[in-house]
Amino acid sequence: MSKAQRYWNNFMPQVSVIIPTRNRANLLREAIESVLNQTYSDFELVIVDDGSTDHTAEVVAAFRDQRVVYCQQEKQERGAARNKGVALSKGEFITFLDDDDWYMPRKLEIQVRELLANPNVGMVISGWDRIKESGELVRSERPWLHHPQPVLGDWLFAAMAHVASVLIRRSWFKRIGGFNHDMAPNEDTYLWFRLAQEGCPTAWVKEMVFRQRMHGSNSVRNLQHVKKGKVTMLETIFTDPNIPTHLGMSKENAYARVYMGFACLQYAANLPEDAKADFAYAVELDPSLLLNNADRLFEIVAAYAWNHLTDDPIVFTNRVFSNLPENLSDLQEHRRAAVARTWIVGAFRSYQYNDMVKVRNNIFRAFAADPSSLLNRGLISILARSIINSNVLSRA
């Protein structure tokens, strides 16, 4: 038995980091370095090469670190590759990294510390930065601001976690059977949902732990494939007759949210015909979206307007109203109110991120679009606080 083999047989790391990769040799090196440069060192790195035809093997071989494990397999779905990595790993805690992203140096340290301090917690979740290929920050994701205490349905419809933003106890990952690759490309969403459904205690670690590279392969594309996967996931979930009670919504409500969400994504991608079809179907499934002057509908549109995939929130909102389904053209009369709603959502988001200048600017724009916006007590409250905050800072 070689010295390296003896080392591996006796090595019992606290953390297992899994990187699935396929033909990303040009980006993989940076991902690996970000793991090996962690301030916390008790880990193994398992790299699962999912059918690469480039020089991935040579890139991995250049890292002469005994903590690195490299496995090659025939091309499969990424969920299967992640499961293979977990099966090969030994750590008590598990986390993941996509081959085009990278960890911040203290990612493992701060998340391990939280799990060790709280033995009852099954998974911790942190924030992350979305970065353009140029290095420019797109936005920082701090899901605890919008979902401080998530309920079951939130895990289906809100992007509260990323595979690289979590650290999971192996016992919980095994309990729910890992990633279900039949749900691709939504296998991660289904994993979070199943953990929540099984009662896995989760905790926020309110720090940024990795950077997600935004480029052509993870922008708005292949939407029909993604939508099909989401519908398959809902079909699986709703085979359990008790699920609607736990979700707080009916099957029709849930499907309507999915189709309305994809309508918004297709508006963002400037695919108006596909968007109109999904918009109309969402309303057909859930006519209550039109109640109270379509208040819920406009809330969904306003929320998506600030999605990282939209270039400009107001351009997006106006695109929606310029391309309404024919049977819903009467909604056109609410365009100014919807634009105001978009600015209102922007004001509250800015307040959560403590950007008081943007709070005031967004509120003033909301008022310009629809003066009745100032009847919103919450809006007046954050406007007053932003002014007080600015006065305090100016005196300091």
Wavefront OBJ file of the C-alpha trace (Angstrom):
o trace
v 0.000 0.000 0.000
v 1.389 3.402 -0.982
v 1.955 6.231 1.480
v -0.769 8.261 -0.253
v -3.239 5.358 0.019
v -2.481 4.885 3.735
v -3.002 8.619 4.280
v -6.363 8.501 2.516
v -7.564 5.428 4.388
v -6.869 7.138 7.733
v -8.090 10.584 6.702
v -11.441 11.487 8.283
v -12.118 15.135 7.401
v -14.804 17.227 9.067
v -16.016 18.711 5.756
v -16.449 17.300 2.260
v -16.522 19.779 -0.625
v -17.971 18.388 -3.865
v -17.245 19.963 -7.271
v -18.973 18.427 -10.308
v -17.335 19.559 -13.539
v -17.653 19.128 -17.278
v -15.452 20.830 -19.874
v -14.652 23.836 -17.691
v -10.888 23.358 -17.423
v -10.369 27.080 -18.007
v -12.471 27.963 -14.941
v -11.990 24.937 -12.690
v -8.535 25.960 -11.491
v -9.879 29.068 -9.752
v -12.640 27.053 -8.073
v -10.138 24.495 -6.742
v -7.770 27.196 -5.490
v -10.607 28.877 -3.595
v -11.198 25.634 -1.680
v -7.541 24.877 -0.987
v -6.996 28.445 0.246
v -9.684 28.241 2.935
v -8.808 29.456 6.435
v -10.349 26.195 7.686
v -8.229 23.233 6.616
v -9.973 20.072 7.870
v -11.661 19.191 4.586
v -11.467 16.971 1.541
v -12.212 18.136 -1.991
v -13.947 15.598 -4.230
v -13.984 16.540 -7.919
v -16.366 14.525 -10.100
v -15.500 14.839 -13.789
v -18.849 14.346 -15.513
v -17.697 13.286 -18.975
v -15.223 16.069 -19.819
v -13.474 15.960 -23.184
v -11.069 18.849 -22.513
v -7.909 18.944 -20.341
v -9.750 18.858 -17.001
v -7.692 15.877 -15.788
v -4.439 17.785 -16.333
v -5.766 20.802 -14.431
v -6.660 18.642 -11.420
v -3.379 16.691 -11.562
v -1.435 19.936 -11.178
v -2.755 20.259 -7.615
v -0.537 17.950 -5.584
v -2.639 18.059 -2.442
v -3.582 14.816 -0.714
v -6.972 16.264 0.217
v -8.022 16.333 -3.451
v -9.908 13.301 -4.796
v -10.584 13.070 -8.542
v -13.198 10.793 -10.094
v -14.218 10.437 -13.739
v -17.585 9.145 -14.937
v -19.746 9.029 -18.048
v -21.824 12.151 -18.686
v -24.866 12.368 -16.410
v -27.034 15.067 -14.850
v -25.239 17.326 -12.353
v -27.382 16.018 -9.485
v -26.071 12.508 -10.155
v -22.507 13.852 -10.225
v -23.017 15.568 -6.875
v -24.474 12.399 -5.384
v -21.451 10.453 -6.665
v -19.161 12.943 -4.964
v -21.021 12.579 -1.678
v -20.856 8.772 -1.949
v -17.072 8.974 -2.333
v -16.649 11.451 0.512
v -16.192 10.975 4.257
v -16.923 14.295 5.957
v -19.547 14.860 8.628
v -20.547 18.092 6.878
v -21.166 18.444 3.135
v -21.109 21.414 0.793
v -20.795 21.970 -2.934
v -19.194 24.312 -5.438
v -19.923 24.730 -9.135
v -16.846 24.623 -11.328
v -17.219 28.230 -12.495
v -17.694 29.778 -9.035
v -15.375 30.301 -6.094
v -15.482 30.404 -2.308
v -14.540 33.374 -0.192
v -11.629 32.464 2.127
v -13.656 32.033 5.335
v -16.615 30.132 3.861
v -15.882 26.847 5.624
v -14.634 28.410 8.848
v -17.733 30.447 9.599
v -20.231 27.770 8.587
v -18.479 24.918 10.413
v -18.338 27.069 13.532
v -22.121 27.539 13.391
v -22.879 23.828 13.010
v -20.469 22.877 15.789
v -22.042 25.454 18.106
v -25.586 24.258 17.297
v -25.759 20.442 17.171
v -29.517 20.551 16.551
v -29.139 22.554 13.311
v -29.074 20.406 10.180
v -28.129 23.029 7.598
v -26.726 26.547 7.625
v -27.239 29.011 4.776
v -25.284 32.153 3.939
v -25.286 34.869 1.295
v -23.380 35.220 -1.952
v -22.370 37.714 -4.619
v -23.377 37.458 -8.254
v -20.454 38.605 -10.402
v -20.221 39.414 -14.113
v -17.397 37.833 -16.099
v -15.728 41.248 -16.029
v -15.609 41.067 -12.227
v -18.334 43.678 -11.735
v -20.762 43.002 -8.903
v -24.298 42.360 -10.178
v -25.903 42.100 -6.742
v -25.421 40.565 -3.325
v -27.924 37.931 -2.246
v -28.933 38.154 1.417
v -31.977 35.862 1.584
v -32.454 36.324 5.334
v -33.598 39.894 4.650
v -36.600 38.704 2.635
v -37.273 35.402 4.402
v -36.124 35.627 8.029
v -38.289 32.639 8.982
v -39.040 30.629 5.818
v -42.190 28.548 5.535
v -42.415 25.406 3.411
v -43.746 27.105 0.275
v -40.869 29.609 0.268
v -38.440 26.832 -0.621
v -40.305 26.252 -3.889
v -40.706 29.823 -5.047
v -37.867 31.872 -3.540
v -34.154 31.562 -4.287
v -33.102 31.315 -0.652
v -30.154 28.971 -1.066
v -27.498 27.917 -3.532
v -25.562 24.659 -3.358
v -22.420 26.654 -2.514
v -24.112 28.827 0.116
v -24.998 25.920 2.418
v -23.285 23.470 4.748
v -25.363 20.337 5.466
v -24.954 17.545 7.961
v -24.389 14.262 6.148
v -27.102 12.634 8.269
v -29.745 14.991 6.861
v -28.494 14.673 3.280
v -28.723 10.864 3.524
v -32.114 11.029 5.227
v -33.768 12.628 2.198
v -31.812 10.590 -0.334
v -29.618 13.341 -1.760
v -30.335 15.060 -5.068
v -33.201 13.644 -7.119
v -31.801 14.044 -10.628
v -35.228 13.322 -12.128
v -36.018 16.907 -11.052
v -33.231 18.406 -13.179
v -32.537 21.237 -13.550
v -34.447 21.999 -10.326
v -32.874 19.253 -8.219
v -31.395 21.756 -5.774
v -34.774 23.445 -5.187
v -36.322 20.041 -4.554
v -33.531 19.184 -2.099
v -34.216 22.321 -0.012
v -37.946 21.596 -0.124
v -37.491 17.987 1.007
v -35.213 19.041 3.862
v -37.812 21.575 5.019
v -40.621 19.053 4.593
v -38.747 16.549 6.775
v -38.239 19.202 9.445
v -34.518 19.866 9.024
v -33.646 22.775 11.364
v -31.870 25.514 9.404
v -30.047 28.665 10.469
v -28.836 31.769 8.687
v -25.144 32.640 8.858
v -25.392 36.248 7.782
v -22.162 36.573 5.840
v -21.211 36.293 2.181
v -19.461 32.992 1.474
v -19.000 32.603 -2.285
v -19.145 34.342 -5.622
v -21.304 33.126 -8.469
v -20.058 33.858 -11.959
v -22.867 35.100 -14.199
v -22.422 34.322 -17.882
v -24.260 32.888 -20.857
v -24.628 29.416 -19.403
v -26.516 30.540 -16.290
v -28.555 33.430 -17.694
v -32.125 33.246 -19.046
v -31.973 30.335 -21.474
v -33.440 26.880 -21.990
v -36.541 28.170 -20.235
v -38.787 25.438 -21.594
v -36.438 22.808 -20.136
v -36.382 24.573 -16.778
v -40.162 24.997 -16.784
v -40.693 21.325 -17.605
v -38.503 20.394 -14.644
v -40.409 22.723 -12.335
v -43.749 21.265 -13.426
v -42.402 17.729 -12.908
v -41.343 18.738 -9.413
v -44.817 20.078 -8.583
v -46.445 16.932 -9.969
v -44.272 14.858 -7.646
v -44.983 17.055 -4.639
v -48.730 17.110 -5.146
v -49.012 13.323 -5.202
v -48.955 13.690 -1.407
v -52.542 14.689 -0.452
v -51.320 16.499 2.674
v -48.926 18.805 0.846
v -51.398 21.600 -0.092
v -52.217 22.073 3.607
v -48.554 22.449 4.507
v -47.879 24.767 1.573
v -50.778 27.049 2.409
v -51.926 26.987 -1.218
v -53.793 24.721 -3.591
v -52.284 22.859 -6.520
v -53.792 25.457 -8.854
v -52.257 28.306 -6.834
v -48.837 26.666 -6.940
v -48.955 26.009 -10.683
v -50.137 29.571 -11.306
v -47.127 30.918 -9.411
v -44.816 28.778 -11.528
v -46.361 29.885 -14.833
v -46.479 33.533 -13.793
v -42.848 33.296 -12.756
v -41.867 31.883 -16.127
v -43.932 34.540 -17.876
v -41.819 37.138 -16.077
v -38.574 35.361 -16.969
v -39.638 35.312 -20.623
v -40.509 39.011 -20.523
v -37.007 39.569 -19.108
v -35.564 37.538 -21.999
v -37.661 39.597 -24.447
v -39.728 36.581 -25.502
v -43.139 38.274 -25.384
v -45.193 35.622 -27.210
v -44.109 32.831 -24.867
v -44.539 35.201 -21.932
v -48.113 36.085 -22.905
v -49.090 32.419 -23.144
v -47.773 31.644 -19.653
v -49.285 34.856 -18.243
v -52.737 33.934 -19.578
v -52.441 30.362 -18.315
v -51.432 31.530 -14.829
v -54.552 33.686 -14.587
v -56.689 30.852 -15.944
v -55.342 28.590 -13.194
v -55.762 31.191 -10.456
v -58.353 33.880 -11.312
v -57.874 35.395 -7.850
v -54.731 37.032 -9.254
v -57.104 39.618 -10.770
v -58.878 40.486 -7.506
v -58.430 43.919 -5.882
v -57.313 45.562 -9.130
v -54.914 42.665 -9.792
v -52.921 43.583 -6.685
v -51.276 40.148 -6.271
v -50.444 39.999 -9.951
v -48.690 43.359 -9.891
v -46.824 42.379 -6.735
v -45.375 39.386 -8.596
v -44.409 41.554 -11.580
v -42.834 44.180 -9.315
v -40.803 41.558 -7.460
v -39.485 40.041 -10.707
v -38.631 43.501 -11.994
v -35.760 43.550 -9.480
v -34.547 40.060 -10.395
v -30.847 39.865 -11.279
v -31.841 38.736 -14.795
v -33.635 41.992 -15.650
v -31.524 44.824 -17.011
v -33.849 47.623 -15.891
v -36.870 47.278 -13.560
v -39.010 49.914 -15.269
v -38.158 48.766 -18.790
v -39.206 45.288 -17.664
v -42.506 46.498 -16.160
v -43.370 48.505 -19.263
v -42.497 45.528 -21.468
v -45.024 43.438 -19.549
v -47.763 46.025 -20.098
v -46.861 46.490 -23.745
v -47.272 42.744 -24.295
v -50.300 41.695 -22.270
v -52.383 38.678 -23.341
v -55.269 39.851 -25.514
v -57.895 38.672 -23.048
v -56.197 40.689 -20.293
v -55.692 43.935 -22.201
v -57.936 45.754 -19.699
v -55.033 45.603 -17.248
v -53.392 48.320 -19.338
v -55.261 50.946 -17.312
v -53.188 49.937 -14.274
v -49.795 50.544 -15.920
v -48.890 53.649 -13.896
v -49.904 51.968 -10.659
v -47.782 48.946 -11.587
v -44.771 51.162 -12.342
v -45.268 52.801 -8.952
v -45.452 49.366 -7.335
v -42.126 48.488 -8.943
v -40.512 51.596 -7.433
v -42.091 50.768 -4.059
v -40.589 47.272 -4.088
v -37.260 48.867 -5.003
v -37.562 51.255 -2.062
v -38.136 48.434 0.411
v -35.257 46.415 -1.061
v -32.962 49.422 -0.735
v -34.077 49.880 2.862
v -33.197 46.261 3.647
v -29.754 46.862 2.162
v -29.431 50.099 4.167
v -29.086 52.300 1.055
v -31.063 55.322 2.253
v -30.342 57.473 -0.801
v -31.937 54.861 -3.065
v -34.831 54.522 -0.609
v -35.729 58.186 -1.061
v -35.117 58.194 -4.816
v -37.334 55.157 -5.351
v -40.106 56.588 -3.170
v -40.101 59.885 -5.051
v -40.289 58.007 -8.364
v -43.187 55.918 -7.042
v -45.003 59.114 -6.072
v -44.354 60.628 -9.509
v -45.839 57.555 -11.203
v -48.826 57.330 -8.860
v -49.395 59.986 -6.149
v -51.616 57.579 -4.216
v -48.424 55.658 -3.376
v -47.991 57.910 -0.373
v -51.071 56.314 1.185
v -48.810 53.328 1.828
v -47.973 53.651 5.540
v -44.973 51.364 5.292
v -43.548 53.546 2.544
v -43.977 56.701 4.635
v -42.324 54.938 7.565
v -39.152 53.993 5.682
v -39.041 57.443 4.046
v -39.062 59.077 7.484
v -36.404 56.689 8.776
v -34.196 57.295 5.754
v -34.381 61.060 6.334
v -33.652 60.700 10.055
v -30.759 58.380 9.269
v -29.278 60.895 6.827
v -29.589 63.727 9.359
v -27.838 61.675 12.033
v -24.992 60.816 9.682
v -24.590 64.434 8.548
v -24.165 65.571 12.167
v -21.680 62.856 13.042
l 1 2 3 4 5 6 7 8 9 10 11 12 13 14 15 16 17 18 19 20 21 22 23 24 25 26 27 28 29 30 31 32 33 34 35 36 37 38 39 40 41 42 43 44 45 46 47 48 49 50 51 52 53 54 55 56 57 58 59 60 61 62 63 64 65 66 67 68 69 70 71 72 73 74 75 76 77 78 79 80 81 82 83 84 85 86 87 88 89 90 91 92 93 94 95 96 97 98 99 100 101 102 103 104 105 106 107 108 109 110 111 112 113 114 115 116 117 118 119 120 121 122 123 124 125 126 127 128 129 130 131 132 133 134 135 136 137 138 139 140 141 142 143 144 145 146 147 148 149 150 151 152 153 154 155 156 157 158 159 160 161 162 163 164 165 166 167 168 169 170 171 172 173 174 175 176 177 178 179 180 181 182 183 184 185 186 187 188 189 190 191 192 193 194 195 196 197 198 199 200 201 202 203 204 205 206 207 208 209 210 211 212 213 214 215 216 217 218 219 220 221 222 223 224 225 226 227 228 229 230 231 232 233 234 235 236 237 238 239 240 241 242 243 244 245 246 247 248 249 250 251 252 253 254 255 256 257 258 259 260 261 262 263 264 265 266 267 268 269 270 271 272 273 274 275 276 277 278 279 280 281 282 283 284 285 286 287 288 289 290 291 292 293 294 295 296 297 298 299 300 301 302 303 304 305 306 307 308 309 310 311 312 313 314 315 316 317 318 319 320 321 322 323 324 325 326 327 328 329 330 331 332 333 334 335 336 337 338 339 340 341 342 343 344 345 346 347 348 349 350 351 352 353 354 355 356 357 358 359 360 361 362 363 364 365 366 367 368 369 370 371 372 373 374 375 376 377 378 379 380 381 382 383 384 385 386 387 388 389 390 391 392 393 394 395 396
